[in-house]
Amino acid sequence: MSVQLDSAVGERLKFGEFELAPVARTLWHRGEEIRLGSRALDILIALASRPGQILSKDDLTQLVWRGAFIDETALRVGISAVRKALGNGGDRYIATVPGRGYCFVLDVETAAARPAAAPPHFVRLKPQRLPAQIARVVGRDEVIAALATEATRHRLLSLVGSGGIGKTTVAVAVADRLRTAYDAVAFVDLAPIENGTQMSAAAAAALGLNLRLQENPVDEIAVAVEDRRVLIVLDNCEHLVEQAAAFVEALLGRAPCVTILTTSRERLRAAGEWVHHLSPLDAPPESSTLSAEEVRGYPAVELFEERAAFALGGYQINDTDAPYVAEICRRLDGIALAIELAAGRLTGLGVQGLASSLEDCFSILTHGRRTALLRHQTLRATLDWSYRLLSPEDQSALRCLSVFNGSFTLEDAVFVMGPLIRFGEANDRLTSLLEKSLVVARPQDGTFRYRLLDTTRAYGQDKLEESGEANPQRRRHAQRFLQVCLASTPEDQSQSSLRQAMADVRAALDWSLVRGGDMSLGVDLASAATPVFLRLSLLRQHRKHLGLALAHISASRSLQLV
């Protein structure tokens, strides 16, 4: 039987163990009220008022969103929320008709209306607005859609990534997309927060609540949100990971309809946490022949071009600029903040000048938005924030690992960290840096290879020089790749890991022979590396170092003869 929405005044709709009062906007299950977000409730009313009728996306958009344009994800999220509220048999009530829409398939009866009473401790939520997205979000559409979908399946999601990669931007976009599926959406910036008590107060303020119980504020927040569907974004958790983990576990345990989305440089390791590691924006591969049209297909370049147009009052990449823009985005690792800072420096440098100036990226990549957090106004400040959060042991490990010029293995890392550090301890330090988004891991040949992003490596090398540990660390680095070359056999020729090690062999040869770090070690390394370069057809790249080694041998013999 079909019941028009307008005729539902003064009536309740009964289906299965549920009763729905469209005008009172209340849903009961066996006499107990079930809380639904306002949009989800609108979807249920529209479908239950038309049992057996297929409603398309356009039909539901007209009924629920009054014809406003919405992303299809918002409708799917709303349908998912309704099915979840109806329990395990949610699909038994609402069927998806492929290519056509949705249909309420259960019989619906009508009855006299039941007045909806407010809960005894109902508190009106007045959440603060989400931060405004002034500029377009570039290159993150798939991630935003995926996270919005996962929010319907998990109550705690953590968006993890290195500093400046765009975690806040993505989290705000996800929250904005989901706002219609929740009664309230709150954004909590933890950057200025110093302890757990302040965290609870900030969360309450974001929800528009005035806390009265100072001893256990989480309980008061839980009572206030109770059965209402609420999404809370906790932004910048990395300096308070332990307090944040305790807060979210306590709140989620007391408020069953709350969902929390966190951003952090490391995961909280809290119960039920679903983690998404945010990757850098894709940048073009190394090539001098890419056209402007080709490089525009990469999100990192798309972001650079758009932000450059903002800074210059209009800018389009041409074929001459294309390889330089590709180099800039690649050397900045696709880090959104670094690319935005770089685009802002075009006024005085131009594209080619900017590309050649990135050797000193920390003095170039400055002058971020005046209203941004201090640590987002320069690239160095962003990395300073991450570095200060590390333990002294992890700081030392980051400095040690910055000597690697390319990717490296666990065994490489253990050797470079020093003879006094046991394998297990070195592994723990590497894992800690990996969890804090300062090291990247990539599977290869049944194991993992690790690397530091170029900007992180440059920062680590600066810290290494400041520490006075640079020469001892570079010596251990050269000794390690002397071992690698000596252990190499002709059968290793096909292994990509050996080819990747050549970047570090060349760096070790530069330090020992070109910069005079340890000429004797450089001679040994040049000799051991020669057959490896020959097998890999890279001997031309080795000529300079061979010449320096032979010159040193000749000079040493001359001195012996005098």
SEFI-762797 format. One record per residue (C-alpha): y, x, z; residue number from 0. Coordinates in pm, whole numbers, plus 32768, in hexadecimal, padded with zeros to 4 digits. Example, Ala and Ser with C-alpha at 12.3 -4.5 7.8 and 13.67 -1.06 7.14 Angstrom:
BEGIN
{{7E3E; 84CE; 830C}; 0},
{{7F96; 8557; 82CA}; 1},
***
This chain:
BEGIN
{{8000; 8000; 8000}; 0},
{{8157; 8088; 7F9D}; 1},
{{8278; 8074; 8092}; 2},
{{83D8; 80C7; 801C}; 3},
{{849E; 81B1; 80F7}; 4},
{{85BE; 80BD; 8120}; 5},
{{84D4; 7FA6; 8199}; 6},
{{8453; 8084; 82B2}; 7},
{{8574; 801B; 8394}; 8},
{{84E1; 7F86; 84D2}; 9},
{{8382; 7FF4; 8474}; 10},
{{828A; 8105; 84CA}; 11},
{{819B; 8199; 83CF}; 12},
{{8039; 81CC; 8456}; 13},
{{7F39; 82B3; 83B2}; 14},
{{7E06; 8344; 8459}; 15},
{{7E65; 83AB; 85BC}; 16},
{{7FD7; 83C7; 8566}; 17},
{{8102; 82DD; 8574}; 18},
{{824C; 8322; 84C5}; 19},
{{839C; 8279; 8504}; 20},
{{8473; 82CC; 83D3}; 21},
{{85BD; 8249; 845E}; 22},
{{8589; 82DC; 85B9}; 23},
{{850A; 8414; 8505}; 24},
{{83E9; 843E; 85F7}; 25},
{{8279; 8493; 85C5}; 26},
{{816D; 844C; 86CE}; 27},
{{8005; 84BF; 86E9}; 28},
{{7F37; 83E9; 87D7}; 29},
{{807C; 8383; 8882}; 30},
{{8105; 84E4; 88AA}; 31},
{{8239; 8543; 87E6}; 32},
{{8212; 8653; 86DD}; 33},
{{8345; 8721; 868A}; 34},
{{838D; 8772; 851E}; 35},
{{84B0; 8821; 8474}; 36},
{{85A9; 8731; 83D9}; 37},
{{854E; 8781; 826E}; 38},
{{83D9; 8778; 82B4}; 39},
{{8405; 8627; 835D}; 40},
{{84C7; 85A8; 822C}; 41},
{{83A7; 8616; 814D}; 42},
{{82A7; 8560; 8227}; 43},
{{837A; 8421; 822B}; 44},
{{83A2; 842C; 80B0}; 45},
{{822B; 8458; 8074}; 46},
{{81A5; 8371; 8186}; 47},
{{8292; 825E; 8117}; 48},
{{81F4; 826C; 7FBD}; 49},
{{807A; 8289; 7FF5}; 50},
{{7FB3; 82BE; 7EB6}; 51},
{{80EC; 8316; 7DF1}; 52},
{{810E; 8472; 7D59}; 53},
{{8262; 8509; 7DA3}; 54},
{{82D0; 862A; 7CC9}; 55},
{{83AD; 8749; 7D39}; 56},
{{84D7; 8695; 7C9D}; 57},
{{847E; 8553; 7D59}; 58},
{{846C; 8608; 7EA6}; 59},
{{85A7; 86D0; 7E5C}; 60},
{{8662; 858B; 7E1F}; 61},
{{85D6; 84E3; 7F58}; 62},
{{85E2; 8607; 804B}; 63},
{{86F7; 86EE; 7FC8}; 64},
{{87C9; 85DF; 7F22}; 65},
{{8799; 867F; 7DCD}; 66},
{{881E; 87D7; 7E2F}; 67},
{{8781; 8902; 7D84}; 68},
{{8674; 89A6; 7E5C}; 69},
{{8579; 8ABB; 7E29}; 70},
{{8415; 8A39; 7E04}; 71},
{{83B1; 8B15; 7F2A}; 72},
{{8480; 8A38; 8013}; 73},
{{83B5; 8908; 7FAA}; 74},
{{8269; 89BF; 7FD6}; 75},
{{82D7; 8A35; 812F}; 76},
{{8335; 88D1; 818C}; 77},
{{81E8; 8845; 8114}; 78},
{{8130; 8954; 81D4}; 79},
{{81F5; 88FE; 8310}; 80},
{{8196; 878D; 82EE}; 81},
{{8025; 87DC; 82BC}; 82},
{{802D; 88C3; 83E8}; 83},
{{80C6; 87B0; 84BE}; 84},
{{7FB1; 86C3; 844F}; 85},
{{7EAB; 87B8; 84CE}; 86},
{{7D76; 8847; 8429}; 87},
{{7D55; 8713; 8350}; 88},
{{7EB1; 8735; 82BA}; 89},
{{7E24; 8751; 815C}; 90},
{{7D6F; 8608; 819A}; 91},
{{7EBF; 8556; 81B0}; 92},
{{7F88; 860A; 80A3}; 93},
{{7EE1; 8671; 7F5D}; 94},
{{7F6D; 8766; 7E60}; 95},
{{7F54; 86E0; 7CFF}; 96},
{{7F60; 8815; 7C1D}; 97},
{{8081; 880E; 7B2B}; 98},
{{8101; 86C0; 7BAC}; 99},
{{815F; 86CF; 7D1C}; 100},
{{80E4; 864A; 7E6A}; 101},
{{8045; 8504; 7EDC}; 102},
{{800A; 8461; 8030}; 103},
{{7EA1; 83F2; 8004}; 104},
{{7E4E; 8345; 8150}; 105},
{{7E82; 81CE; 8187}; 106},
{{7FC3; 817B; 8242}; 107},
{{7FF6; 804C; 8325}; 108},
{{813E; 7FC7; 83AB}; 109},
{{818B; 7F5E; 8511}; 110},
{{82B7; 7F0A; 85EA}; 111},
{{8399; 8031; 8635}; 112},
{{8377; 80FD; 8774}; 113},
{{84B6; 818C; 8804}; 114},
{{84BC; 8306; 8802}; 115},
{{8514; 8397; 8952}; 116},
{{85A1; 84F4; 896F}; 117},
{{84DA; 85F4; 8A36}; 118},
{{8548; 860B; 8BA2}; 119},
{{85D8; 876A; 8B75}; 120},
{{865C; 8744; 8A0F}; 121},
{{876C; 8845; 89C8}; 122},
{{883D; 8835; 8890}; 123},
{{8825; 897C; 87CE}; 124},
{{8960; 8A01; 872B}; 125},
{{88EA; 8B3F; 867D}; 126},
{{89E6; 8C33; 85F1}; 127},
{{89F7; 8C54; 8479}; 128},
{{8929; 8D55; 83BF}; 129},
{{89ED; 8E86; 8348}; 130},
{{8A8C; 8E38; 81F8}; 131},
{{89E6; 8ECE; 80C4}; 132},
{{8B22; 8F32; 8009}; 133},
{{8A7B; 9007; 7EFD}; 134},
{{8948; 8FA7; 7E34}; 135},
{{87F8; 901C; 7EB8}; 136},
{{8766; 9104; 7DB0}; 137},
{{85F8; 914A; 7D6C}; 138},
{{8567; 908C; 7E94}; 139},
{{8512; 8F31; 7E09}; 140},
{{8399; 8F5E; 7E20}; 141},
{{83A9; 8FEB; 7F81}; 142},
{{848B; 8ED1; 7FFA}; 143},
{{83A6; 8DC7; 7F65}; 144},
{{826E; 8E6D; 7FF8}; 145},
{{8307; 8E88; 8155}; 146},
{{837C; 8D1F; 814A}; 147},
{{8216; 8CB7; 80FE}; 148},
{{8184; 8D96; 8211}; 149},
{{8272; 8CF6; 830D}; 150},
{{81AC; 8BB4; 82E5}; 151},
{{806C; 8C6D; 8349}; 152},
{{80DF; 8D5D; 8459}; 153},
{{81C2; 8D31; 8584}; 154},
{{8229; 8E9D; 85A1}; 155},
{{8289; 8F64; 846C}; 156},
{{8318; 90C4; 846F}; 157},
{{83D5; 9158; 834A}; 158},
{{83B4; 92D2; 836C}; 159},
{{8457; 93E9; 82A5}; 160},
{{8535; 951C; 82AD}; 161},
{{86A6; 950D; 82FE}; 162},
{{8785; 947C; 81EE}; 163},
{{8664; 93F3; 8121}; 164},
{{86E4; 928B; 8139}; 165},
{{861A; 91EA; 8251}; 166},
{{873B; 9119; 82DA}; 167},
{{879B; 90A0; 817F}; 168},
{{8637; 902B; 8139}; 169},
{{860C; 8F8B; 8292}; 170},
{{874E; 8EC1; 826F}; 171},
{{86E6; 8E50; 8112}; 172},
{{8592; 8DE0; 8197}; 173},
{{8633; 8D23; 82B9}; 174},
{{8728; 8C7B; 81CB}; 175},
{{860B; 8C0B; 80EA}; 176},
{{854B; 8B7C; 8213}; 177},
{{866D; 8ACF; 82C4}; 178},
{{860B; 8975; 8243}; 179},
{{84AD; 8995; 82D9}; 180},
{{8531; 89CE; 843C}; 181},
{{8602; 890D; 8535}; 182},
{{86C7; 8A49; 857C}; 183},
{{86E1; 8BAB; 84F0}; 184},
{{877C; 8CB9; 85CB}; 185},
{{87DC; 8E21; 8578}; 186},
{{87E5; 8F23; 868F}; 187},
{{8877; 907D; 8649}; 188},
{{87DE; 916B; 8747}; 189},
{{88A5; 929E; 86D7}; 190},
{{899E; 928A; 87FB}; 191},
{{8895; 9219; 88F6}; 192},
{{8826; 9313; 89FF}; 193},
{{8712; 9263; 8AC6}; 194},
{{8628; 913A; 8AD7}; 195},
{{8712; 9063; 8BA8}; 196},
{{8826; 9087; 8AA7}; 197},
{{8726; 9033; 8999}; 198},
{{86D5; 8EE3; 8A3C}; 199},
{{8847; 8E99; 8A67}; 200},
{{888C; 8EEE; 88FA}; 201},
{{876D; 8E10; 8885}; 202},
{{87EC; 8CF1; 895A}; 203},
{{894E; 8D1E; 88D7}; 204},
{{88D0; 8D1E; 8770}; 205},
{{8826; 8BCF; 87B7}; 206},
{{8962; 8B46; 8858}; 207},
{{88CC; 8B3E; 89B8}; 208},
{{896D; 8B99; 8B05}; 209},
{{8869; 8C3F; 8BE4}; 210},
{{8863; 8BD5; 8D4F}; 211},
{{8729; 8C8A; 8DC7}; 212},
{{8769; 8DFF; 8DCF}; 213},
{{8616; 8E58; 8E64}; 214},
{{8542; 8DD2; 8D47}; 215},
{{8622; 8D7C; 8C1F}; 216},
{{84FC; 8D67; 8B2A}; 217},
{{8479; 8C35; 8BE4}; 218},
{{85C9; 8B89; 8BC3}; 219},
{{85DA; 8BD2; 8A4E}; 220},
{{8474; 8B51; 8A27}; 221},
{{84CA; 8A0C; 8ADB}; 222},
{{85FD; 89DF; 8A00}; 223},
{{8546; 8A0B; 88B6}; 224},
{{8404; 896B; 893A}; 225},
{{8352; 88B7; 881B}; 226},
{{8469; 88E1; 871E}; 227},
{{842A; 89BD; 85F0}; 228},
{{850E; 8AE9; 8616}; 229},
{{8523; 8C2B; 854C}; 230},
{{85BA; 8D57; 85FE}; 231},
{{8613; 8E98; 8545}; 232},
{{8619; 8FCB; 862A}; 233},
{{86CE; 90D6; 8561}; 234},
{{86CA; 924E; 85AC}; 235},
{{85B3; 9260; 86B0}; 236},
{{8561; 93D3; 868B}; 237},
{{861E; 944C; 87BF}; 238},
{{8588; 9338; 8898}; 239},
{{8427; 9315; 880F}; 240},
{{8380; 92F7; 8965}; 241},
{{8479; 91F5; 89E5}; 242},
{{846E; 9139; 889A}; 243},
{{82F1; 912D; 88A3}; 244},
{{82F8; 90A0; 8A05}; 245},
{{8404; 8FA1; 89A9}; 246},
{{8357; 8F18; 8873}; 247},
{{8202; 8F02; 891C}; 248},
{{8298; 8E48; 8A45}; 249},
{{8361; 8D55; 896F}; 250},
{{824F; 8D10; 8872}; 251},
{{815A; 8CD3; 8990}; 252},
{{823E; 8BCB; 8A2A}; 253},
{{82D5; 8B27; 88F3}; 254},
{{81C0; 8ACA; 87FC}; 255},
{{82AC; 8A61; 86E2}; 256},
{{837E; 8B9F; 86DA}; 257},
{{835D; 8C9F; 85C1}; 258},
{{83F6; 8DFB; 85E2}; 259},
{{8451; 8EEA; 84C9}; 260},
{{84AA; 904C; 8538}; 261},
{{8538; 9177; 8480}; 262},
{{84F3; 92D5; 84FD}; 263},
{{84AE; 9439; 8492}; 264},
{{835D; 9417; 853D}; 265},
{{8279; 92F2; 858C}; 266},
{{8285; 9256; 86E6}; 267},
{{810C; 9264; 8719}; 268},
{{8121; 910B; 87B7}; 269},
{{800D; 9005; 87C0}; 270},
{{7FEC; 8F43; 867B}; 271},
{{80E2; 9022; 85BF}; 272},
{{80CD; 9011; 8443}; 273},
{{8176; 9144; 83AA}; 274},
{{8216; 9172; 8255}; 275},
{{8283; 92D4; 81FA}; 276},
{{83B8; 92B7; 8120}; 277},
{{83A6; 93AD; 7FFE}; 278},
{{84D0; 945C; 7F5E}; 279},
{{855D; 93C5; 7E21}; 280},
{{84A5; 943D; 7CEC}; 281},
{{855D; 9559; 7C3A}; 282},
{{851F; 95E9; 7ADE}; 283},
{{842D; 970C; 7AAE}; 284},
{{84AE; 9867; 7A59}; 285},
{{8515; 985F; 78EB}; 286},
{{863F; 98C8; 7818}; 287},
{{85FD; 97CE; 7700}; 288},
{{8624; 9680; 77B6}; 289},
{{8725; 9595; 771D}; 290},
{{8819; 94BB; 77DF}; 291},
{{8746; 9389; 7792}; 292},
{{860B; 9434; 7812}; 293},
{{869D; 94AB; 795D}; 294},
{{8732; 9352; 79A1}; 295},
{{85CE; 92D3; 79C8}; 296},
{{85B5; 9386; 7B19}; 297},
{{8641; 92D5; 7C4E}; 298},
{{86DD; 9416; 7CDA}; 299},
{{87A8; 943F; 7B9A}; 300},
{{87FF; 92CE; 7B94}; 301},
{{888D; 92F1; 7CF4}; 302},
{{894D; 942E; 7C99}; 303},
{{89EA; 938E; 7B66}; 304},
{{8A52; 9256; 7C22}; 305},
{{8AE9; 9313; 7D49}; 306},
{{8B95; 9409; 7C5B}; 307},
{{8C32; 92E1; 7BA9}; 308},
{{8CB7; 9268; 7CFA}; 309},
{{8D49; 93BF; 7D4A}; 310},
{{8DE4; 93FE; 7BF3}; 311},
{{8E49; 929D; 7B98}; 312},
{{8D41; 9294; 7A88}; 313},
{{8C34; 9386; 7A15}; 314},
{{8B0F; 9383; 7924}; 315},
{{8A11; 9499; 78FA}; 316},
{{8A13; 9534; 779E}; 317},
{{890C; 9610; 76FD}; 318},
{{89CA; 974C; 775C}; 319},
{{89D4; 96EB; 78CD}; 320},
{{8870; 9661; 78D7}; 321},
{{87B1; 97A5; 792A}; 322},
{{88B2; 9802; 7A35}; 323},
{{88A4; 96AA; 7AD7}; 324},
{{8727; 96BD; 7AD1}; 325},
{{8737; 9812; 7B7C}; 326},
{{8827; 9790; 7C87}; 327},
{{874B; 9666; 7CDC}; 328},
{{860D; 9739; 7CD9}; 329},
{{869D; 984A; 7DB7}; 330},
{{8719; 9743; 7EAA}; 331},
{{85B4; 96BB; 7EC4}; 332},
{{861B; 9559; 7E65}; 333},
{{86C0; 9531; 7FBD}; 334},
{{87B4; 940F; 7F98}; 335},
{{88BA; 9495; 808A}; 336},
{{88BB; 95EF; 7FE9}; 337},
{{88DF; 9556; 7E8D}; 338},
{{8A00; 947A; 7EFE}; 339},
{{8AAE; 95A6; 7F9E}; 340},
{{8A79; 9671; 7E60}; 341},
{{8B08; 955F; 7D82}; 342},
{{8C3F; 955B; 7E5C}; 343},
{{8C82; 96CD; 7E0E}; 344},
{{8C96; 96A4; 7C93}; 345},
{{8E10; 9681; 7C9D}; 346},
{{8E4B; 97F1; 7CDF}; 347},
{{8D0F; 988E; 7C52}; 348},
{{8C8E; 97C8; 7B29}; 349},
{{8B1D; 9799; 7AE6}; 350},
{{8ACE; 98FE; 7A77}; 351},
{{8B9D; 9994; 7B90}; 352},
{{8AF1; 98B6; 7C90}; 353},
{{8998; 991B; 7C11}; 354},
{{89EA; 9A8D; 7C2E}; 355},
{{8A85; 9A5F; 7D8A}; 356},
{{8953; 99C9; 7E31}; 357},
{{88D9; 9B1E; 7EA3}; 358},
{{89CB; 9AE1; 7FBF}; 359},
{{8981; 996E; 7FE0}; 360},
{{89EF; 9954; 814B}; 361},
{{8B56; 99B9; 8100}; 362},
{{8B60; 98E1; 7FC7}; 363},
{{8ABD; 979F; 8043}; 364},
{{8BCA; 9729; 8131}; 365},
{{8CCF; 9613; 8139}; 366},
{{8BF2; 94E2; 8163}; 367},
{{8C7C; 9387; 81AA}; 368},
{{8D83; 9390; 82BE}; 369},
{{8CDE; 9264; 8365}; 370},
{{8B7F; 92F9; 835D}; 371},
{{8AD4; 938A; 848E}; 372},
{{8B42; 94F1; 84C6}; 373},
{{89E5; 956C; 8472}; 374},
{{89F9; 94BD; 831F}; 375},
{{8B46; 9558; 82BA}; 376},
{{8AB5; 96AA; 825A}; 377},
{{895B; 9723; 81FA}; 378},
{{8960; 982B; 830C}; 379},
{{89B5; 9727; 8414}; 380},
{{888C; 9653; 83A7}; 381},
{{879D; 9778; 83D0}; 382},
{{8847; 97EB; 8513}; 383},
{{87F0; 9696; 85A8}; 384},
{{8681; 96BC; 854E}; 385},
{{8673; 9827; 85C2}; 386},
{{870A; 97DC; 8718}; 387},
{{8601; 96D3; 8755}; 388},
{{84EB; 97D5; 872E}; 389},
{{8448; 988A; 884F}; 390},
{{8489; 9A06; 885A}; 391},
{{8325; 9A3B; 87DC}; 392},
{{835B; 9955; 86B2}; 393},
{{84AB; 99F6; 8666}; 394},
{{83FE; 9B49; 865D}; 395},
{{82EE; 9ABD; 8578}; 396},
{{83F0; 9A2D; 8486}; 397},
{{84A0; 9B7F; 8473}; 398},
{{8354; 9C2D; 8432}; 399},
{{82EA; 9B3C; 8320}; 400},
{{8439; 9B58; 826C}; 401},
{{83C5; 9CAA; 81DD}; 402},
{{82D9; 9BF5; 80F0}; 403},
{{836C; 9BD2; 7F96}; 404},
{{8276; 9AC8; 7F21}; 405},
{{8154; 9A03; 7FAF}; 406},
{{806A; 9AA3; 80AC}; 407},
{{7F20; 9A6A; 815B}; 408},
{{7ED6; 9A42; 82CD}; 409},
{{7E44; 9BA2; 82CF}; 410},
{{7F86; 9C29; 8236}; 411},
{{8052; 9B7B; 8345}; 412},
{{7F74; 9BFB; 845F}; 413},
{{7F97; 9D64; 83E6}; 414},
{{8112; 9D55; 83BE}; 415},
{{8147; 9CB7; 8515}; 416},
{{80C8; 9DF8; 85B0}; 417},
{{7F99; 9EA2; 864B}; 418},
{{7FE2; 9E21; 87A9}; 419},
{{7FBF; 9CB2; 8745}; 420},
{{7E63; 9C1F; 873B}; 421},
{{7DEB; 9B50; 8615}; 422},
{{7DEE; 9A0B; 86DA}; 423},
{{7F51; 9A41; 8756}; 424},
{{7FD0; 9A95; 85F8}; 425},
{{7F23; 995F; 8572}; 426},
{{7FCB; 988B; 8680}; 427},
{{8122; 9915; 8626}; 428},
{{80EE; 98D4; 84B4}; 429},
{{8076; 9773; 8500}; 430},
{{81A5; 9736; 85DD}; 431},
{{8295; 979E; 84C7}; 432},
{{81D1; 96C5; 83D4}; 433},
{{81F4; 9596; 84B8}; 434},
{{836A; 95D7; 84D9}; 435},
{{8396; 95CE; 835E}; 436},
{{83F9; 973F; 834A}; 437},
{{82BD; 97A9; 8292}; 438},
{{8215; 96F6; 816E}; 439},
{{809A; 96F3; 813B}; 440},
{{7FE4; 96C2; 7FF1}; 441},
{{7E68; 96AC; 7FC4}; 442},
{{7DCD; 97A4; 7ED3}; 443},
{{7C67; 9811; 7E95}; 444},
{{7BE3; 9762; 7FCC}; 445},
{{7CE7; 97F9; 80B5}; 446},
{{7E61; 97ED; 80E5}; 447},
{{7F80; 98C1; 806F}; 448},
{{80CA; 98B1; 8127}; 449},
{{8232; 98F6; 80CD}; 450},
{{8393; 98D8; 8150}; 451},
{{8490; 9819; 8080}; 452},
{{8581; 990F; 7FDD}; 453},
{{86A5; 98A0; 80B7}; 454},
{{85D3; 98BB; 81F4}; 455},
{{8555; 9A13; 818D}; 456},
{{86B9; 9A8E; 814E}; 457},
{{8720; 9A0E; 82A5}; 458},
{{85F2; 9AB2; 8349}; 459},
{{8642; 9BFC; 82A1}; 460},
{{87A6; 9BEE; 8329}; 461},
{{8718; 9BB9; 8485}; 462},
{{861F; 9CD3; 844C}; 463},
{{8739; 9DC6; 83F7}; 464},
{{8800; 9D55; 8528}; 465},
{{86D3; 9D91; 860A}; 466},
{{86AA; 9EFE; 85A5}; 467},
{{853B; 9EB7; 854E}; 468},
{{8564; 9EBF; 83D4}; 469},
{{84D6; A018; 8382}; 470},
{{83A0; 9FFF; 8463}; 471},
{{8354; 9EA4; 83D3}; 472},
{{8383; 9F15; 826B}; 473},
{{82A2; A03E; 82B0}; 474},
{{818E; 9F59; 832C}; 475},
{{81C8; 9E7F; 81FB}; 476},
{{819A; 9FAD; 8115}; 477},
{{8065; A01C; 81D8}; 478},
{{7FCE; 9EC2; 81B1}; 479},
{{7FF2; 9EC1; 8037}; 480},
{{7F6F; A023; 8025}; 481},
{{7E35; 9F90; 80C6}; 482},
{{7E32; 9E71; 7FCB}; 483},
{{7E4A; 9F5E; 7EA2}; 484},
{{7D40; A04B; 7F28}; 485},
{{7C52; 9F28; 7F65}; 486},
{{7C87; 9E9B; 7E08}; 487},
{{7B68; 9EB4; 7D0F}; 488},
{{7B52; 9E63; 7B99}; 489},
{{7AAA; 9D1A; 7BF4}; 490},
{{7BF1; 9CAC; 7C9B}; 491},
{{7CA6; 9CA7; 7B4F}; 492},
{{7C79; 9B31; 7B1C}; 493},
{{7CEA; 9AD1; 7C78}; 494},
{{7E47; 9A3F; 7C80}; 495},
{{7E7C; 9AB2; 7DE9}; 496},
{{7E76; 9C1F; 7D7A}; 497},
{{7F7A; 9BDA; 7C6D}; 498},
{{8052; 9B29; 7D6F}; 499},
{{803A; 9C58; 7E54}; 500},
{{80E6; 9D30; 7D4E}; 501},
{{823E; 9CA6; 7DAA}; 502},
{{820C; 9D34; 7F07}; 503},
{{817E; 9E7B; 7E80}; 504},
{{82BC; 9EAA; 7DB0}; 505},
{{8396; 9E52; 7EDE}; 506},
{{82DB; 9F51; 7FB4}; 507},
{{8304; A059; 7EA2}; 508},
{{847A; A00E; 7E8D}; 509},
{{84A2; A03C; 8004}; 510},
{{83D2; A17A; 801C}; 511},
{{8438; A22D; 7ED7}; 512},
{{8580; A199; 7E58}; 513},
{{8624; A16F; 7FAD}; 514},
{{8573; A29B; 8040}; 515},
{{84D4; A1DD; 8160}; 516},
{{8397; A2B2; 8164}; 517},
{{8363; A38D; 802F}; 518},
{{8206; A406; 8090}; 519},
{{818C; A2A1; 80C7}; 520},
{{8231; A241; 7F7E}; 521},
{{8173; A34F; 7EC2}; 522},
{{8027; A2D8; 7F54}; 523},
{{807B; A16F; 7EFD}; 524},
{{80E9; A1C6; 7D99}; 525},
{{7FA1; A280; 7D63}; 526},
{{7EC9; A166; 7DEF}; 527},
{{7F8C; A05B; 7D2F}; 528},
{{7F77; A104; 7BDA}; 529},
{{7E16; A08C; 7B7E}; 530},
{{7E6C; 9F2F; 7BFE}; 531},
{{7FA5; 9F19; 7B25}; 532},
{{7EDA; 9F9F; 7A01}; 533},
{{7DC5; 9E99; 7A29}; 534},
{{7ECA; 9D84; 7A42}; 535},
{{7F83; 9E05; 790C}; 536},
{{80BC; 9E40; 79DD}; 537},
{{80D4; 9FBA; 79B9}; 538},
{{822E; 9FAF; 7916}; 539},
{{82B7; 9F18; 7A59}; 540},
{{8224; A042; 7B14}; 541},
{{82BF; A15D; 7A48}; 542},
{{83F5; A186; 7B20}; 543},
{{832F; A1A4; 7C61}; 544},
{{8235; A294; 7BC4}; 545},
{{8355; A370; 7B50}; 546},
{{83ED; A378; 7CAD}; 547},
{{829B; A3C9; 7D4A}; 548},
{{825A; A4E6; 7C56}; 549},
{{83B9; A56D; 7C8C}; 550},
{{8381; A56C; 7E05}; 551},
{{8233; A620; 7DDC}; 552},
{{82D6; A724; 7CFC}; 553},
{{83F6; A75A; 7DEE}; 554},
{{8306; A77E; 7F12}; 555},
{{8239; A886; 7E58}; 556},
{{8375; A946; 7DFD}; 557},
{{83DA; A94F; 7F6B}; 558},
{{8281; A9CE; 7FCA}; 559},
{{829B; AAE8; 7ECE}; 560},
{{83EE; AB5D; 7F4C}; 561},
***
